[in-house]
Amino acid sequence: MGAALRIIPVIDVLNGVAVHAVRGKRKEYRPIKSTLCESPNPLEVALTFRSLGFSELYIADLDAIMGGRPSLPLLKRLAGTGLATMVDAGITNIADARALLTTGASRVVIGTETLTDPNFLKQAVDSFGSERVRLSLDMHNQKLLTRSSKLDGLDPASAASLFGSMGVTSFIALDLARVGSLQGPDTNLLETLLRTIRGEILVGGGIRNSQDLTEVQSLGAHGALIATSLHSGAITIQQLRQSNFIPRERN
């Protein structure tokens, strides 16, 4: 088994609140009900994650992904929590990427779902460095989601290979059909991508329990994005500490 799997909690923000994302059906998303935090206020949720020992946070600005403008003031407050934030805000140009990074975000996530020109990835890597850019392979049941005619019809592994040739070294494998479903990660797809990708890969969508985390770690994933299983208590903080996925409490 390789390096320890990084557990990265997710906050999906819609209309200013943290919502429970289920299978990409965004019109049906509702504010989270969590065993960890009483409020769906994104800042309070982020501070709760930090207090529990997490060090990173994935933020999906759904208003921006669905065509609005990024919520820069909120993203700045979330970055100010001390968590290393990676943010998907539907960014498609260098100016917006730069504005997002000035909020204090550690990385800008560029998702294939909103990508219109694949060459933007190379521009972003050239402008900010590969360490500030993460490519999200957005999928629905293994079908790549994209607005780009150049990517339309490509399988996820072929798309990953293309972006790797542009200098991308960090990827997310995110199947929206599994998000919030607690049906388990797509390990077959993960294995295919791991054979293709040279660099870091995070997996998101469907993680049910600590056994799933152990499995994706054994396959070679570098991190896991989780939300529903945390808020529901299907994965407990105690389990994560016992498995050394997050630091144990100091006495």
C-alpha positions as CSV (number, residue, x, y, z in Angstrom):
1,M,0.0,0.0,0.0
2,G,1.3,3.4,-0.9
3,A,1.1,6.8,0.9
4,A,-1.8,7.5,3.2
5,L,-5.0,8.4,1.4
6,R,-6.0,12.0,1.9
7,I,-9.6,12.4,3.0
8,I,-11.0,15.7,1.6
9,P,-14.5,16.8,2.7
10,V,-16.7,18.5,0.1
11,I,-18.9,21.5,0.4
12,D,-21.4,22.0,-2.4
13,V,-22.7,25.6,-2.3
14,L,-26.0,26.6,-3.9
15,N,-27.7,29.9,-3.2
16,G,-25.2,30.6,-0.4
17,V,-25.8,27.5,1.6
18,A,-24.2,24.0,1.8
19,V,-26.4,21.5,0.0
20,H,-26.7,17.8,-0.2
21,A,-25.7,16.8,-3.7
22,V,-27.4,13.7,-5.1
23,R,-26.6,12.2,-8.5
24,G,-26.1,15.6,-10.2
25,K,-29.8,16.5,-10.0
26,R,-29.1,20.1,-8.9
27,K,-32.7,21.4,-9.0
28,E,-33.5,18.9,-6.2
29,Y,-30.6,19.8,-3.9
30,R,-31.6,20.8,-0.4
31,P,-29.6,22.2,2.5
32,I,-27.5,19.6,4.3
33,K,-28.7,17.9,7.4
34,S,-25.5,16.8,9.2
35,T,-24.5,14.8,12.2
36,L,-21.4,17.0,12.4
37,C,-22.8,20.5,12.1
38,E,-26.2,22.0,12.9
39,S,-26.0,24.7,10.3
40,P,-25.8,24.6,6.5
41,N,-23.8,27.8,6.5
42,P,-20.7,26.9,4.4
43,L,-18.4,28.8,6.7
44,E,-19.7,27.0,9.8
45,V,-19.4,23.6,8.0
46,A,-15.8,24.4,7.0
47,L,-14.8,25.4,10.5
48,T,-16.4,22.2,11.8
49,F,-14.3,20.2,9.3
50,R,-11.2,22.0,10.4
51,S,-11.9,21.4,14.1
52,L,-12.2,17.7,13.4
53,G,-8.7,17.4,12.0
54,F,-9.2,17.8,8.2
55,S,-6.6,19.9,6.4
56,E,-8.1,20.3,2.9
57,L,-11.5,21.2,1.5
58,Y,-13.1,20.8,-2.0
59,I,-15.7,23.5,-2.8
60,A,-18.1,23.3,-5.7
61,D,-19.6,26.7,-6.3
62,L,-22.8,25.4,-8.0
63,D,-24.2,28.8,-8.8
64,A,-21.1,29.6,-10.9
65,I,-21.0,26.1,-12.4
66,M,-24.6,26.5,-13.5
67,G,-23.7,29.8,-15.3
68,G,-23.5,32.5,-12.6
69,R,-20.5,34.3,-11.3
70,P,-18.2,32.9,-8.7
71,S,-19.0,33.8,-5.1
72,L,-15.6,35.3,-4.5
73,P,-16.3,36.9,-1.0
74,L,-17.6,33.5,0.3
75,L,-14.7,31.7,-1.3
76,K,-12.3,34.1,0.4
77,R,-13.9,33.5,3.8
78,L,-13.7,29.7,3.3
79,A,-10.0,30.0,2.3
80,G,-9.5,32.0,5.5
81,T,-10.4,29.1,7.7
82,G,-6.9,27.7,7.3
83,L,-8.0,24.7,5.2
84,A,-6.3,24.3,1.8
85,T,-9.2,24.9,-0.5
86,M,-9.6,23.6,-4.1
87,V,-12.5,25.3,-5.9
88,D,-14.6,24.4,-8.9
89,A,-16.4,27.5,-10.0
90,G,-17.0,26.7,-13.6
91,I,-13.8,28.7,-14.6
92,T,-13.2,28.9,-18.4
93,N,-10.7,31.7,-18.7
94,I,-7.5,33.0,-17.2
95,A,-8.9,36.2,-15.7
96,D,-11.5,34.3,-13.7
97,A,-9.0,31.7,-12.7
98,R,-6.7,34.5,-11.4
99,A,-9.5,36.1,-9.5
100,L,-10.4,32.8,-7.9
101,L,-6.8,32.2,-6.8
102,T,-6.6,35.7,-5.3
103,T,-9.3,34.6,-2.8
104,G,-6.6,32.4,-1.2
105,A,-7.7,29.1,-2.8
106,S,-4.8,26.7,-3.1
107,R,-6.0,25.3,-6.4
108,V,-8.4,26.1,-9.2
109,V,-10.4,23.1,-10.3
110,I,-11.3,23.1,-14.0
111,G,-14.1,20.7,-14.7
112,T,-14.7,19.1,-18.1
113,E,-18.5,19.7,-17.5
114,T,-18.1,23.5,-18.1
115,L,-14.9,23.4,-20.3
116,T,-15.4,24.8,-23.7
117,D,-11.8,24.8,-25.0
118,P,-9.3,22.1,-23.8
119,N,-6.4,24.5,-24.6
120,F,-7.5,26.5,-21.6
121,L,-5.9,23.8,-19.5
122,K,-2.5,24.4,-21.0
123,Q,-3.0,28.2,-20.6
124,A,-3.8,27.7,-17.0
125,V,-0.9,25.4,-16.3
126,D,1.5,27.8,-18.1
127,S,0.1,30.8,-16.2
128,F,-0.1,29.4,-12.7
129,G,1.9,26.2,-12.6
130,S,0.6,22.6,-12.5
131,E,0.6,22.8,-8.7
132,R,-2.2,25.4,-8.8
133,V,-4.5,23.6,-11.3
134,R,-6.5,20.5,-10.9
135,L,-8.6,18.9,-13.7
136,S,-11.9,17.3,-12.9
137,L,-13.0,14.5,-15.2
138,D,-16.7,15.1,-14.7
139,M,-18.7,12.0,-15.7
140,H,-22.1,10.5,-15.6
141,N,-22.0,6.7,-15.6
142,Q,-18.5,6.8,-17.1
143,K,-19.6,9.2,-19.9
144,L,-17.5,12.3,-20.0
145,L,-19.5,15.5,-19.5
146,T,-18.2,18.5,-21.6
147,R,-19.2,21.5,-23.6
148,S,-16.2,21.1,-25.9
149,S,-16.7,19.5,-29.3
150,K,-13.0,18.5,-29.1
151,L,-13.7,16.4,-26.0
152,D,-17.2,15.2,-27.0
153,G,-17.2,11.4,-27.5
154,L,-13.8,10.8,-25.8
155,D,-13.7,8.2,-23.0
156,P,-12.4,9.5,-19.7
157,A,-9.0,7.8,-20.0
158,S,-8.4,9.3,-23.4
159,A,-9.4,12.8,-22.1
160,A,-7.0,12.3,-19.1
161,S,-4.2,11.4,-21.5
162,L,-4.8,14.5,-23.6
163,F,-4.7,16.7,-20.5
164,G,-1.6,15.0,-19.2
165,S,0.1,16.0,-22.5
166,M,-0.8,19.6,-21.6
167,G,1.1,19.5,-18.3
168,V,-1.8,18.6,-16.0
169,T,-0.5,16.5,-13.1
170,S,-3.5,16.4,-10.8
171,F,-6.9,15.0,-11.6
172,I,-10.3,14.3,-10.0
173,A,-12.4,11.4,-11.2
174,L,-15.9,12.5,-10.3
175,D,-18.9,10.5,-11.4
176,L,-22.0,12.7,-10.8
177,A,-24.3,9.6,-11.1
178,R,-22.7,8.3,-7.9
179,V,-22.5,11.5,-5.9
180,G,-24.6,11.3,-2.8
181,S,-25.7,7.8,-3.7
182,L,-23.7,5.8,-1.2
183,Q,-23.5,3.1,-3.8
184,G,-19.7,2.8,-3.8
185,P,-17.0,4.2,-6.0
186,D,-16.5,2.9,-9.6
187,T,-13.3,0.9,-8.9
188,N,-13.1,-0.4,-12.5
189,L,-12.9,3.1,-13.9
190,L,-10.5,4.1,-11.2
191,E,-8.2,1.3,-12.2
192,T,-8.3,2.3,-15.8
193,L,-7.5,5.9,-15.0
194,L,-4.7,5.0,-12.7
195,R,-3.1,3.1,-15.6
196,T,-3.4,6.2,-17.8
197,I,-2.7,9.1,-15.5
198,R,0.8,10.1,-14.5
199,G,0.3,12.2,-11.5
200,E,-2.2,12.5,-8.6
201,I,-5.7,11.3,-8.8
202,L,-8.6,12.0,-6.3
203,V,-11.8,10.0,-6.5
204,G,-15.2,11.3,-5.8
205,G,-18.7,9.9,-5.9
206,G,-20.4,7.1,-4.0
207,I,-18.0,6.4,-1.2
208,R,-20.0,4.5,1.5
209,N,-17.7,3.5,4.3
210,S,-14.2,3.1,5.5
211,Q,-13.8,-0.1,3.6
212,D,-14.3,1.8,0.3
213,L,-11.6,4.2,1.5
214,T,-9.2,1.3,2.1
215,E,-10.0,-0.2,-1.3
216,V,-9.4,3.0,-3.3
217,Q,-6.2,3.5,-1.4
218,S,-5.1,0.0,-2.2
219,L,-5.7,0.6,-5.9
220,G,-3.5,3.7,-5.8
221,A,-5.7,6.7,-5.5
222,H,-4.1,9.6,-3.7
223,G,-7.3,11.1,-2.1
224,A,-11.0,10.7,-1.7
225,L,-13.7,13.4,-1.9
226,I,-16.5,12.7,0.6
227,A,-19.6,14.5,1.8
228,T,-22.8,12.4,2.3
229,S,-21.0,9.6,4.2
230,L,-19.6,12.1,6.6
231,H,-22.8,14.0,7.2
232,S,-24.9,10.9,7.6
233,G,-22.5,9.2,10.0
234,A,-21.8,6.3,7.6
235,I,-18.1,7.2,8.0
236,T,-17.4,8.4,11.5
237,I,-14.5,10.7,12.6
238,Q,-13.5,7.9,15.1
239,Q,-13.1,5.4,12.2
240,L,-11.0,7.9,10.2
241,R,-8.7,8.5,13.2
242,Q,-8.4,4.8,13.9
243,S,-7.4,4.2,10.3
244,N,-5.0,7.1,10.4
245,F,-6.9,8.9,7.6
246,I,-7.0,12.0,9.8
247,P,-4.8,12.9,12.8
248,R,-5.8,11.4,16.2
249,E,-6.9,13.8,18.9
250,R,-4.1,14.9,21.2
251,N,-4.4,14.1,24.9
